[in-house]
Amino acid sequence: YYGAFNKIGKLFIWNNTLNKLRKIKKNNMKKLLINLFIVFFGVLSLDFFFGKYFIPHEETLFRIRHKIFHHGLEKNFSTKKAYWVNGHYEYHTDNNGFKTSKKKSKIINNFSNILILGDSMSEGSGVIYEKTYTGIIDEKFKDIEFSNASAASYAGSIYLSKIKYLINQNYKFDHLLIHLDISDVWDDYFRYDYENGIAHDLGKNKNVRDYYLNMLTVNLPNTHRVFSYLRNLSLAKIKTNDILNMEAGQFVYDNNLGFNNLNERDLAFNKTFNFLSEIHNILKQKNIKFSILIVPWPSTLANAKENNYFTDKIEKFCENRCDNFVNTFQIFFNINKDKGLDYTIKKYFFVNEKDHHLNEEGHSIVAQALIDKIKNSNSW
């Protein structure tokens, strides 16, 4: 009996010990969870109230999501901490969210003689407004009102949704100049879709996801930075950015590159042209002029001919639709032929910074082409 009672006593003590350990563990777990919650909430609060003072630039603060035309620029925003590959630069927007000069950002803008619309090449990434081609021609022609409604990563679907939106908002303009960038065809095919007047990510929820992403980006800038960093680490394959052979521009000079099947290149153009055709029809009904501008990339100068698949397609589209077709390929290709590829791409693009966008010198070339067209034509 003694042995049996001894075992029962030990078992009872052991069970009590285990129960105490469980209680301690449970209490400690509760304390740990409470502490983690306090830390997490505290970090988010600090980021919400003070985060913008610790970010290296303010790109995420003024590049915002939009429920109609996917994304755009914050209205009436001014900063000296916009950022591109060449470093920080000054950036101002007006009451419409259009990039503009510091002086014009204070003026209410409800009308443009010529409204310019494009992606980052037209917006002028890394270049202050006054040195972009829009800013240069704006300064040149005092009697013509120019506005730049461009923003990075725009494409045909967004051009259409934004034009409809501006017209519905009673924004007035006499002439629309679309800078149709080489990547627009790629982005329309692989990145965006359009339905019921709304441009959205291809195959993704266009309302809930974008709303929360914008909230995270603007209100919690450093949390967004950490999230983006961790997300990029999870990518299985990180592609290098070969300026002279960029994937989104390969279709200009090689039908076997860029798109998966041989006929996809035409399908992609047809999708973009459908958006541009609808824009043309809307403008025609309102007696608004319509023109298209095209500019080559460094990879185009390195691999393509002056007259190529892209230029031929756009020129043919413009025949019965455009009041003006401004093709700067000849200008850049002539410089390339005379001075050489290395000189041309380093002189007029951010190639030294491993980027394909126009620098200040490049914008001045495009500006002069537009100045010559405007001076020598009555269709502007």
N, C-alpha and C positions, 0 to 999 in steps of 0.2 A: 504493500500500500504506500509505504514511504516513497518508493521510486516513482510510482504513478503520480502521487501528489506533487512530487518535486518537478516532474516533467510538465504537469498542468500549470504549476506556478511559473516555471520558466517561460512556457508558452504564453501565459497571461501577461507577464512582464514584457516579452518580446512584442506581443500585439499592441500593448500600450505604447511601447517605444516607437513602433511603426506608425501608430496613429498620431503620436506627437510629431514625428518627422514629417508625416503627410501634412499636418496642420501648418508646421513651420514652412514647408515647401510651398503650400498653397498661399500662405500669407506673403511669403517672399515673392512669389509669382505675381500676386496682386500688386505688391509694392513696385515690382519691376515694371509691370504693365502701366501702372499709374505714372511712374517716373518717365517711361518712354513716351507716354502720351503728352506729359507736360513738356518734355524736351522737344518733341515733334511739333506741338502747337506753338511753342515758343519760337522755334526756328522759323516756322511759317509766318508768325506774327512779325518777327524782325524783318523777314524778307518783304512782307507786305508793306510795312511802314517805312523801312529804310533801305530796301534792296536796291533801288535805283541809284543810290549813292555809291554802290560798290561794284556795279557792273562796268566792264571795260569800255563799253560803248552803249548807245541808246537805240540801236537798230530795232530791238524787240519791243521798244516802247512806242514807236510811231509806225511800224509796219503791222497792220491790223487785219483781222478777218472781216469779211463783209457778207451779209446774208444774201445779197443779190449777185454781185460780181466777184465772189470768192475772196478777194483780198484787195487792200489798197493802202493808202497813207492816212494817218491821223490828221484831222483838220486843225489848222492854226497851231502847228507844232514848230518849235524852233530849237535847234541844238547845235553845238559845236562838236558833238561826239557821235555824229554819223560815222560809219566805218566801212572801208573797202580795203582791197589788197595793198593800196598805197598809203594807208593810214587813216587818221581821223580827218574829217572835213565838215564844213558848215552846211547845215540843211534847214530849209524853211518850207512850210506848206501854207496854203491860203485857206479860205473858208470852205473850199470844195475838197480839200485834201490833195491839191495839185502842187507839185514841186515848183517853187518860185524863188524870187529874190527876197532878201530881208525887207526891202522897201515895199515891194508889191504884196508881201504877206499881210500887211496892215490894211490893205484895200479890199473892200467887198467886191468879189468877182462873180458876176452873173452873166457875162457875155464875152465871147471871143470871136474875132474875125476868123482866125485860124486856130482850130483845136488840134493839138498833136497827141497821138495815142500810140503807145508801143510798150515794149518790155524794158528790161534793165538797160539795153543799149540806147534806147531813146530817153529813158529817165536820166541817164548819165551817172551811172554808179561810179563813185570815187571822184566825181567832178562837181564843183560848186555850180549852182544854176547859171551864173553869169558866163561861165566858160563852156557850158553845154551848147549844142547847136541851136536849141530853142532860145537860150538866153542871148546868144550872139545875134540872131536875126531879130529877136525882140528889141534889142538895143539899136539895131540898124534901121529898122522901119518904125519910126515913132508914130506914124499914122495908122499902123496896123496893130491890133491887139492879139497877142499870142498867148496861149495857155498850154501847159504840158500836163496831160492827164495820165501819163505813163506810170508804170510801176513794174518792178522786177517780176519776172516769171509770168507775165501776161501772154495771152495767145488769142486766137480768133474767137473762141467761145466767150472769153472774158471781154473782148472788145465789143461784141454784140450785146452782152448783158449790161455792160457799163453805158454804152450809148443809149440803150433803151431807158436805163435808169436816169441818166442825165436829162433826157428829153422829158421824161415823166416828172422830173423835179423842176421843170420849166427853165432849165439851163439853155441859153441861146447861143448858137454859133452859126457862122456862114459857110465854113469850109472845114472838113475833116481830113487831116493828113495822118494816115496810118503808116507807121514805120513797121513794115512787115519783116520781122527778124527771121533768120534762118531757123532758129529753134522753135518758132511758132508752130510750124507744121508738125514737128516732133511732139511738142507739148499737147497740141490738140488731139493727137492720135493716142498718146500713151498716158497723159496725165489728167486731162479734163473731159468733162461731158457737159451737156447743156440740155435742159428741159424746162418748159414753162417759164422761160425768161430768166432762169437761174443757172449760172455756171458753178460747177462743183467738181470735186475730185472724182475721177473715174471709178465707178463701182463702189463708192463709199458713202456712208451716211453724211449728208450735206448740211445737216442742221445741228444735231446734238454734239457730234465730235468737234466740229469747227468752233462751236460756242465755248466748250470747255478748254480747248486748246488755246484760244485767244485769251480766255480768262487767266490761264496758267502763265502764258507768255507775258502779258502786260502787268498783271498784278503780283506775280511771283517770279520775277526775272531770274533770280539766282537758282531757284528750284527748277525752273525750266532749263537752265544751263546744265545742271547736274543730270536731269532726266535725259536731255539730248546727248550728253556725253556717254551715259550708260547705254543708251539705245544704239549709238554708233559703234560701241565696243562689241555689241552683239551681232553686228553684221558679219555674215560669213565671208564676204569678199569685199575688199575695199579697192575701188578702181583708182588708178592714178589719172590725173588730169593732163592728158597730152594735148597741149594747145594746138599743135599742128595736125592733130587727127582726132578731134572731138567727136564723140559718138553721135551727138544730136545734129552734127553738120556733115556727116559722111555721105548722106544720100545725095548731096549736091554734085559730087564727082564720082560716085560709085554706086551703081544700082544694087550691088551685092552686099553692101554694108549699111548698117543703121536699122534697116527693117528686116523682119524675119523672112518674108517671102518676096519674090520679085515684083508681084503686083501690089504689095502693100504701100509702096511709095506713092503710087497713083491714088490709092484709097485714102491715104493720109492727106494728100493735097485736095482731094474732093471734099473731105470733111471740113478743112479750113476754108475752101472756096465757098462752101454752102453758107458758112457764117458771114463771110465777106459779102456774098451776094445779097443776103438778107439785110445787111447794113446798107448796102447800096440802094436797095429798094426803099428802105425807110427814109434815107436821106433824099432820094429822088422825089418822094411824095411831099417832102417839106421844102423842096428847092434848095437843098444844102449841097454844096459841091463836095466831091470825093476824090482824093488823090492817094497814091501809095509811094512810099520811099523804101528803097532797099540798099543795104550796106553789106559788104563782104566781111568775113571773118579772116583771121590769120591763116586758118586751115584751108579756107577757100583760095587764098592767094598762093598757098603752098602746093595745092593739089588739083585745083580746078582750072578751067579756062574762063576767059572773060565772059563769053556767052556759054551758058551751061543750062542744065536741066531746071534749076531754080529760076534763073533770070528769064528763060524762055516761057516757063509756066506763068510767071507773074505778068510778063509783058502781054501774053495772049489773053489772060484774064482781064487786063486793064483796057484792052482795045475798045470795047464798047461800054465801059463802065466808068473809067477814071478820067477826071478832068486833066490830071497830070500824072505822069509816071516818072519819078525821079530815080534814075538808076546810077548809083555812084560806083558801080563795079569798074567801069571804064577808067575813072579817075585813079582809083587805087591800083588797078592793074598796070596803068601807064607808069605810075611811080615805081611799081615793082619791077617793071621791065627796064626802066632807066637806072634806078638806084640799087636794085637787088632786093631779094626777099628779106634778108636779115635787117637791112636798113629800114625797109618799109614797115615791117611788123613791130620793130622796136621804137620807131619814130612815132607811130600813130595808134598803137595799142599798148595795153599794160602787159606786154609779153615778158618784160624783165621781172615782173611780179607774178609770172605764170598765170596770167589771166588774158582772156580774148577780147575784153571790152575796149571801146574807144577811150583813149586818154584825151587830154585837152587839145593836143595837136590834131588828133583824129576828128574831134568834134568841129574844129575850125575848118577842116576840109569839107565835111558834110554841110556846114553852115554856108560856106562859099558856094557850093553847088545849089543850095536852096535860094541864096541871094540872087544868083544868076538867073535861075528859073523864074523867080518872082518878078525880077526887073524886066525880063524879056517876054513875059506872057501876060495876057489879059484874063487868063482863066483862074487867077488867084483872087 
